[in-house]
Amino acid sequence: MQYVDILFSTEEDTGRVFGIRADSYQEVARKLAEKFNFEVVCITLREVVSVLRNRWTAIAYSGRKIYADKTYDVEIVDRLGAGD
């Protein structure tokens, strides 16, 4: 990870790949940044409202500050090809 300045991940993948877990996604981002000396850590967040509706947002951690994006309600039109 020595050549990575900006990391994009999810809270779940951070736990699986790096073994970093915390009570909040903000804390996950902070721990990642401190452990690997990343300049920026971005965490994408998805809330499944229903089969046809999700909410998406993201946060970025940089310089000991959290930056949050607005939340988007997304209508799922076709799930084909969206998975593995």
Secondary structure, DSSP 8 states (H G I E B T S, - for coil): -TT-SEEEEEHHHHHHHH----SSHHHHHHHHHHHHT-SEEEEEEEEEEETTEEEEEEEEEETTEEEE---EEEE-S--TTS--
